[in-house]
Structures are given as C-alpha cells and as structure tokens.
Amino acid sequence: MKVKDILKSKAKKIFTVTTENTVEQVVNELATNKIGFLVVMDLSGALAGVISERDVVHRCMSAKKDPVSVTAAEIMTPKSRLYTATDGEDVERIMATMTEKKIRHLPIVQEDMVIGVISIGDVIKYILEEKDEAIRSLTEYVSR
C-alpha cells in the first residue's frame, strides 16, 4: 500500500495561504473551507511551512497575540521542522511516523512541490478498507 493510493481517493485541491497572510485571514480560510490545516507558501510560491488550527490556538490566541497583525509566518511550523512524505512511500511507515510524532496532517511532496495532503484519518480509513477487503476475500475463499 502506497501513499499514492490514498491520494487517488482524495480531492485534488490543496488549500494554501502565504507567509504574509494574517492569522485572521488564515482563520477565515480554515473556516470557509471547513478544514483544519493549510500549506503556507512563500511569495515565490515555494513551500514555507504549514499551519493548523492548533497553531492558531497555541501560538497566537493563547499567547495573546493580535490575529489581525500576526502573520502566518510567525506561527507556522516552518519547512525546516516539517515532516513530509512522497507518494511512493508505504502507508504503514507513514502511519507509524504520524503516530510516533503526533502528526495529524502530512504534506505529500514531489520535487519540492506539494502534491497533496493526507491526514491520520485518511491513513486509518485506507488501512481499515484494505483489511476489510482482505477479510472479505478470505471469507469468500473459505466459503467455497
């Protein structure tokens, strides 16, 4: 099972903001799209980091910072501290990394370009579907 198999079943849109967007704009983007995670791009369009609802709460609101003046760059997880994966990696390895590091969303990259984002929920759903299919196949085989 590869990450690309999960990506096939997901919407292709990657939600992004720039490093210059304010936290207020980030929150609006999260709320409008009913998502909890955004990819942050620098002004040249390169991956700069990621930002989650949790980042907003802990690094801005709990720190009593003004969401109108604080930028995404100030509260994001920067690229240098970011875990990413490629679409050719094994789902089981990705799940282990996400669980161990407590990562809820993982950018999928190809040659420094973000080609998708998967969540731990996506991974669990995919693995459960694969297990269900294996059980169905074995049940059919034994029933013959």
N, C-alpha and C positions, 0 to 999 in steps of 0.2 A: 504494500500500500504506500503510495507516494502522495506528497502534498498536492501535486497537480490534480489528483483525483478529487480532492476536496474542492479545489478552485473551480473545477468544471461545474459543480453544482451551486456555486455562489454567483451573486450579481457581480458584474464586471466593474461597477463604479467604485472608485477609491475616493473617499472623502478627504479633502485636504484643506489646509489653511497655510498662510505664510508666516514666517517668523515675525513679521511686522503687525499681524492682526492682533487686536487687543483681546484680552480674556473675555470681555463682554461679547465680542464677535465670535470667539470660539464657542462660548456657551450657546449663542444663538444658532450656530451651525450644528452643534450637538443636538439641541432641542428640536430644531426644524426637521432634521433627518432621523430623529429618534434613534440615535447611535450613542456609543459611549467612548469612541476612540477616533482620533484624527491623525493623519500623517501631516507633518509640518515640513514645508518646502522652503528653501531659501529663495531669495529674489531671482536667482538664476534658474530656478526650477529643480535644483538638486535636493535630495533628501537631507534635511537638517535634524530631524528628530520626530518624536511622536508626543501626543498629548491626550490624556484621558480625563474622564470625569473626576477620577481620583486625584489627578494632578491639580485640577482646578480647586477642588475642595482643600487639599492639604497644603499646596504651595501658594495659593492665593487667598482663599476665603479664611482658612484657619489662621493664616499668617497676617490677617487683617490688611491685606493689600487691596488697592483700588482696581477692580476689574476693568474700569474704563481707561486706566493709564498703563497697566501692566500688559506686556506683550507675551505672545505665545513663546517667544524665545526665552523669556525669563523663567517660565515654569515648566517647559517641556523636558522630556528625557532626551538628551542630545544623542546624535548619531554615535558618538564615541562610547556611549554606555548602553547602546541599543542591541538587543538580540534580534537577529533576522534569520531567515531560512531561505532556501531555494526550492523551486517546485519539484526538484528531483529527490529531495530528502525523504527518508522514511517517516511515516506518520507516527509510528511508535516512538522513534527517537525524539521527534518534535514534542510529543505528549510528555515524555519524561523530562525534557528540558523545561517546558512550560510549567509542569507541576513542581519540579525542584526549585525553580527560580521565581515561582508565583507570578507567572506572566499570563495575563488574560487575553492579550491580543498580540499577534506576531506578524510583522510585515514580511511579505514574501518578495524577494528581490531577484533580479536578473541583470547582471552587469550594472550594478548601482542604480537601477531603476526599480521602483516599487511596482510590482505587477499584481499584487493582491494583498489582502489582509485576512488572516484566519483567527478565529477566537478559540479558546479552550472548549467552548460549547460546540463549535464546528467539528473539532477533533473528536470529542466524545461521541457526538451523533454519528459521525462517519464510522468510527470503530464499532459502535453498537449495531449499526446497519450491516456491517461486514460480518459480525458474529451471528446476527440473526439469519443472514443468508447461509452461512456455514451450517447452522443448526437445521435449517430447512432442507438443505441438500443432504445432510446426514440422515435426517428423519425419512426423507423420500427413499434413500438408498436402503436403509434398514427395513422399511415397509415393503419392499419388493418381494 
